[in-house]
Amino acid sequence: MKKFSFIFFILLWSCVDPYEVDIEEGVQLLTVEGMVTNGPGPHLVKLSRSDTYGSIYEGLVRPVAGATVIVRDQTGKVIFLEEDLENRGDYYTSADFSAEVGNTYTLQIQLVDGTVYSSLPETLPSVPEIQEINYQVKKIPVEGELNPDSGVQFLVDIEDPEEEDNYYYWKKGPSMYILETRPDLYHLPPPSRQPAPKDCCISCYRSEQVANYSIFIANDDTFNGLSSRIPAAFVLDDGLRFVNQYRIDIEQYSISAGAYRFLRLVKQQVELSGSVFDPPPANIRGNMVSLDHPDEVVLGYFMAAGETSKRVYVDATKLDFVQGRTIIADDCRVVDGAQTERPSDWNP
């Protein structure tokens, strides 16, 4: 009986035709990320090549080096960008260059093989000032975990101009916090592992640039001409940042309608829930085109944006929830970006 069942299973399996899936071979796509603002320079344009969805090299990013990169305004003035030879593919304007409100800017790129790319023109809009920055704790439930993740959400107060359509984009600027460690718990490295308490140092000022894991954008369709409070940034609590005092610069940009639509599509894609019913990742086209091959897909967007920023300090004693403290059993000076000297601009 067992033998008969086994033969029946083999026959059943052999009756199923294999399903063949044709996956389009990945194509290396030029990706452009760049922005000029009316703020101080230098301003950055990043060039890279990435592969389309389905490629065996999916996610692989290669910098594009040796290109000629310029920004041109509507008067014909040309600004040349120089490549950072230590970070290939990164091209910078001079430090003394700032774009001007009302001017129109176009990015032009020529690769080493002679292929030329251009952005569509972007006009730099004015930007309202940030009136105030508030903050609050945001908890994030974690499936299968009793304790949630958490962080601090920053909200900006703005006075939106009534006479025009406005599109906003916020990014996290430089941050700094008082880092507290436990040098008294230091142990010698293996194989010894013997306790070797250090006399210094417990407290440092640590600088860092926190990655933008989410995209914060808004348009004024629902608050045109009104005072509004809008979420502008989120910083994860890693058990170190919010032990004492934390500060961050919140950067606010006024962007074009086209740039807003591009960022909204990117935001929708990166915030997919991840279920089996979600569509596959798509290549979102921006405002870059190939002048030699008009049908070529070019990823990314070149923006001209009005810029303003404001600094805020977070006092840990005013937070209603924080993560358990992360213990670093060493001198705080061994942590990247940390120093014991109080910065001259530290003014809570």
C-alpha positions as CSV (number, residue, x, y, z in Angstrom):
1,M,0.0,0.0,0.0
2,K,2.8,2.4,0.9
3,K,4.6,1.6,-2.4
4,F,1.4,2.3,-4.4
5,S,1.0,5.7,-2.6
6,F,4.5,6.7,-3.4
7,I,4.1,5.8,-7.1
8,F,0.8,7.8,-7.2
9,F,2.6,10.8,-5.7
10,I,5.3,10.7,-8.3
11,L,2.8,10.4,-11.1
12,L,0.8,13.4,-9.7
13,W,3.9,15.5,-9.4
14,S,5.0,14.7,-13.0
15,C,1.7,15.9,-14.4
16,V,2.4,19.5,-13.3
17,D,4.1,21.7,-15.9
18,P,6.8,24.0,-14.5
19,Y,5.9,27.7,-14.4
20,E,8.5,29.7,-16.2
21,V,9.1,33.3,-15.2
22,D,10.7,35.7,-17.5
23,I,12.5,38.4,-15.5
24,E,13.7,41.4,-17.4
25,E,17.4,41.8,-17.1
26,G,18.4,44.7,-14.8
27,V,19.5,47.9,-16.6
28,Q,22.0,50.2,-14.9
29,L,20.1,53.5,-14.5
30,L,21.6,56.9,-13.9
31,T,20.3,58.3,-10.6
32,V,20.6,62.0,-9.8
33,E,20.1,63.5,-6.3
34,G,20.7,67.2,-6.0
35,M,19.5,70.5,-4.6
36,V,20.5,74.1,-4.7
37,T,19.1,76.6,-2.2
38,N,19.3,80.2,-1.1
39,G,21.2,79.0,1.9
40,P,25.0,78.9,2.3
41,G,27.0,76.5,0.1
42,P,28.5,74.2,-0.8
43,H,25.5,72.4,-2.4
44,L,25.6,68.7,-3.4
45,V,24.7,66.7,-6.5
46,K,25.2,62.9,-6.2
47,L,25.5,60.8,-9.3
48,S,25.2,57.0,-9.2
49,R,24.0,54.0,-11.2
50,S,21.6,51.5,-9.7
51,D,19.8,48.5,-11.2
52,T,16.1,48.0,-12.0
53,Y,13.8,45.8,-9.9
54,G,14.4,42.1,-10.8
55,S,18.2,42.4,-11.4
56,I,20.5,40.1,-9.6
57,Y,22.3,43.3,-8.6
58,E,19.2,44.9,-7.1
59,G,20.2,47.5,-4.6
60,L,23.8,47.8,-5.8
61,V,24.8,51.4,-6.2
62,R,27.8,52.5,-8.1
63,P,29.1,56.1,-8.0
64,V,29.4,57.9,-11.4
65,A,32.8,59.5,-11.4
66,G,34.6,61.9,-13.8
67,A,31.4,63.7,-15.0
68,T,31.2,67.4,-15.9
69,V,28.4,68.9,-13.8
70,I,27.1,72.5,-14.0
71,V,24.1,74.5,-12.8
72,R,22.9,77.2,-15.2
73,D,20.4,80.0,-14.3
74,Q,18.0,81.8,-16.7
75,T,20.5,84.5,-17.4
76,G,23.1,82.0,-18.7
77,K,25.3,82.2,-15.7
78,V,27.1,78.9,-15.2
79,I,28.2,77.4,-11.9
80,F,30.7,74.5,-12.1
81,L,30.6,71.7,-9.5
82,E,33.8,69.9,-8.4
83,E,33.9,66.2,-7.6
84,D,35.0,65.0,-4.2
85,L,37.9,62.7,-5.0
86,E,37.5,60.9,-1.7
87,N,33.8,60.3,-2.2
88,R,33.5,59.7,-6.0
89,G,30.2,60.6,-7.5
90,D,29.6,63.6,-5.1
91,Y,29.8,67.0,-6.8
92,Y,29.8,70.3,-4.9
93,T,29.3,73.9,-5.7
94,S,31.8,76.4,-4.2
95,A,31.1,77.3,-0.5
96,D,30.3,80.9,-1.5
97,F,27.5,80.0,-3.9
98,S,23.9,80.6,-2.9
99,A,20.9,80.4,-5.3
100,E,18.5,83.3,-5.4
101,V,14.8,83.4,-4.8
102,G,12.9,83.8,-8.1
103,N,15.7,82.6,-10.3
104,T,15.3,79.5,-12.4
105,Y,18.1,76.8,-12.4
106,T,18.9,73.8,-14.7
107,L,21.3,71.0,-13.9
108,Q,23.4,69.7,-16.8
109,I,25.6,66.6,-16.7
110,Q,28.1,65.2,-19.2
111,L,29.5,61.8,-18.5
112,V,32.9,60.6,-19.6
113,D,31.4,58.8,-22.6
114,G,30.0,62.1,-23.8
115,T,26.3,61.4,-22.9
116,V,24.5,64.6,-21.9
117,Y,21.7,64.9,-19.4
118,S,19.6,67.9,-18.3
119,S,17.0,68.6,-15.7
120,L,13.8,70.5,-16.4
121,P,14.0,74.1,-15.2
122,E,13.3,74.7,-11.5
123,T,12.3,78.1,-10.1
124,L,13.4,78.8,-6.6
125,P,10.4,79.8,-4.4
126,S,10.5,81.9,-1.2
127,V,10.1,80.1,2.1
128,P,8.3,81.2,5.3
129,E,10.3,81.1,8.6
130,I,9.8,78.4,11.2
131,Q,8.0,80.2,14.1
132,E,8.6,77.6,16.7
133,I,9.5,73.9,17.1
134,N,7.6,71.6,19.5
135,Y,8.3,68.0,20.3
136,Q,6.6,64.9,21.7
137,V,7.3,61.3,22.3
138,K,6.0,58.8,19.7
139,K,5.8,55.1,20.5
140,I,6.0,52.5,17.8
141,P,4.5,49.0,18.7
142,V,6.8,46.1,17.8
143,E,5.2,42.8,16.9
144,G,6.0,40.1,19.4
145,E,7.7,42.5,21.8
146,L,6.3,43.8,25.1
147,N,8.1,47.1,25.0
148,P,7.6,49.5,22.1
149,D,10.2,51.3,20.1
150,S,10.0,55.1,20.6
151,G,11.5,58.4,19.5
152,V,10.9,62.1,19.5
153,Q,8.7,63.7,16.9
154,F,9.3,67.3,16.0
155,L,6.5,69.6,14.9
156,V,7.0,73.0,13.3
157,D,4.7,76.0,13.6
158,I,4.5,78.1,10.4
159,E,2.6,81.0,9.0
160,D,1.6,79.9,5.5
161,P,1.4,82.7,2.9
162,E,-2.1,83.1,1.5
163,E,-1.4,84.5,-1.9
164,E,0.3,81.4,-3.4
165,D,0.4,77.6,-3.4
166,N,3.2,76.3,-1.1
167,Y,4.9,73.0,-1.0
168,Y,7.1,72.0,2.0
169,Y,9.9,69.5,2.6
170,W,11.7,69.0,5.9
171,K,15.0,67.4,6.6
172,K,17.1,66.8,9.7
173,G,20.2,68.9,10.0
174,P,23.2,68.4,12.3
175,S,22.5,67.2,15.8
176,M,24.4,67.0,19.1
177,Y,23.7,65.5,22.5
178,I,25.3,64.9,25.9
179,L,26.6,61.4,25.8
180,E,26.9,59.6,29.1
181,T,29.0,56.4,29.4
182,R,30.4,54.1,32.2
183,P,34.2,54.1,32.1
184,D,34.1,52.6,35.6
185,L,32.8,49.3,34.0
186,Y,35.6,49.0,31.4
187,H,37.2,45.6,31.0
188,L,40.4,44.7,29.2
189,P,39.9,43.1,25.7
190,P,40.1,39.3,25.3
191,P,41.6,37.1,26.3
192,S,42.1,38.9,29.6
193,R,38.7,40.5,30.1
194,Q,39.9,41.7,33.5
195,P,38.1,44.8,35.0
196,A,40.2,47.9,34.4
197,P,38.1,50.9,35.4
198,K,39.1,54.2,33.7
199,D,39.2,57.6,35.5
200,C,37.8,59.5,32.5
201,C,35.5,60.4,31.0
202,I,31.8,60.0,31.8
203,S,30.2,62.8,29.8
204,C,30.9,64.1,26.3
205,Y,29.2,66.2,23.6
206,R,28.6,64.0,20.6
207,S,27.8,65.3,17.1
208,E,26.0,63.2,14.5
209,Q,24.0,63.4,11.4
210,V,20.8,61.3,11.9
211,A,19.6,59.6,8.7
212,N,16.3,60.6,7.2
213,Y,14.4,57.3,7.5
214,S,11.1,58.9,6.4
215,I,10.0,61.7,4.1
216,F,8.2,64.7,5.7
217,I,6.3,66.8,3.1
218,A,3.2,68.9,3.0
219,N,1.2,71.2,0.7
220,D,-1.1,74.0,1.9
221,D,-4.3,72.7,0.3
222,T,-5.9,72.4,3.8
223,F,-4.2,75.3,5.6
224,N,-3.6,78.0,3.0
225,G,-2.9,81.3,4.7
226,L,-3.3,79.8,8.2
227,S,-1.0,79.2,11.2
228,S,-0.3,75.5,11.2
229,R,1.6,72.9,13.2
230,I,3.1,70.1,11.1
231,P,5.2,67.0,11.8
232,A,8.6,67.7,10.3
233,A,11.1,65.1,11.7
234,F,11.4,62.0,13.8
235,V,14.5,60.9,15.8
236,L,14.7,57.3,17.1
237,D,15.5,56.8,20.8
238,D,18.5,54.5,20.8
239,G,19.0,54.7,24.6
240,L,21.8,57.3,24.3
241,R,20.3,60.4,22.6
242,F,17.7,61.3,25.2
243,V,19.4,60.5,28.4
244,N,20.4,64.1,29.1
245,Q,20.0,66.9,26.5
246,Y,19.7,66.7,22.8
247,R,19.6,69.3,20.1
248,I,18.9,69.3,16.4
249,D,18.5,71.7,13.5
250,I,15.3,71.3,11.5
251,E,15.7,72.4,7.9
252,Q,12.6,73.6,6.1
253,Y,12.4,73.9,2.3
254,S,9.9,75.4,-0.1
255,I,9.9,73.3,-3.2
256,S,8.2,73.3,-6.6
257,A,4.9,71.4,-7.3
258,G,6.9,68.9,-9.5
259,A,9.4,68.2,-6.7
260,Y,6.5,67.7,-4.2
261,R,4.8,65.2,-6.5
262,F,8.1,63.3,-6.9
263,L,8.7,63.1,-3.2
264,R,5.1,62.1,-2.5
265,L,5.4,59.1,-4.9
266,V,8.7,58.1,-3.3
267,K,7.1,58.4,0.2
268,Q,4.2,56.2,-0.9
269,Q,6.6,53.6,-2.2
270,V,8.9,53.4,0.8
271,E,6.0,53.3,3.2
272,L,4.3,50.2,1.6
273,S,3.1,47.8,4.3
274,G,5.1,44.9,2.8
275,S,2.1,42.5,2.3
276,V,2.0,40.1,-0.6
277,F,-0.7,42.3,-2.2
278,D,1.7,45.3,-2.5
279,P,2.9,46.2,-6.0
280,P,6.5,45.6,-6.7
281,P,9.0,48.5,-6.3
282,A,8.8,50.9,-9.3
283,N,11.3,53.2,-10.9
284,I,9.9,56.7,-10.2
285,R,11.0,59.2,-12.9
286,G,11.9,62.7,-11.9
287,N,12.8,65.8,-13.9
288,M,16.0,64.5,-15.5
289,V,16.2,63.6,-19.2
290,S,18.9,62.3,-21.6
291,L,19.5,64.7,-24.4
292,D,21.0,61.9,-26.5
293,H,18.5,59.2,-25.8
294,P,15.1,60.7,-24.9
295,D,13.6,57.3,-24.1
296,E,16.2,56.5,-21.5
297,V,14.9,56.2,-17.9
298,V,16.8,58.5,-15.5
299,L,16.0,58.4,-11.8
300,G,16.1,61.2,-9.2
301,Y,15.2,64.8,-9.1
302,F,17.1,68.1,-9.2
303,M,15.5,70.7,-6.9
304,A,15.8,74.4,-6.4
305,A,14.5,75.2,-3.0
306,G,14.0,78.1,-0.6
307,E,15.7,77.2,2.7
308,T,15.4,78.1,6.4
309,S,16.2,76.3,9.6
310,K,15.7,76.5,13.3
311,R,17.4,74.8,16.3
312,V,15.7,73.1,19.2
313,Y,16.9,71.6,22.4
314,V,15.2,68.5,24.0
315,D,15.3,68.2,27.7
316,A,15.1,64.5,28.7
317,T,13.3,65.4,31.9
318,K,10.3,66.7,29.9
319,L,9.8,63.5,28.0
320,D,7.0,61.2,29.3
321,F,8.7,58.0,28.0
322,V,12.3,57.1,27.1
323,Q,14.0,53.8,26.3
324,G,16.2,52.0,28.8
325,R,19.7,53.5,28.9
326,T,22.3,51.9,26.6
327,I,25.5,51.2,28.6
328,I,28.8,51.9,27.0
329,A,31.4,50.5,29.3
330,D,34.2,52.8,28.3
331,D,35.6,56.4,28.1
332,C,33.0,58.5,26.2
333,R,35.9,60.0,24.1
334,V,36.3,56.6,22.3
335,V,32.8,57.1,20.6
336,D,32.9,58.6,17.1
337,G,32.0,62.3,17.1
338,A,32.4,62.8,20.9
339,Q,34.4,65.5,22.7
340,T,34.7,66.6,26.3
341,E,35.0,70.3,25.5
342,R,31.7,72.2,25.6
343,P,31.0,73.6,22.1
344,S,30.8,77.4,22.0
345,D,27.4,77.3,20.4
346,W,25.9,74.9,23.0
347,N,23.2,77.1,24.6
348,P,20.1,75.2,25.8
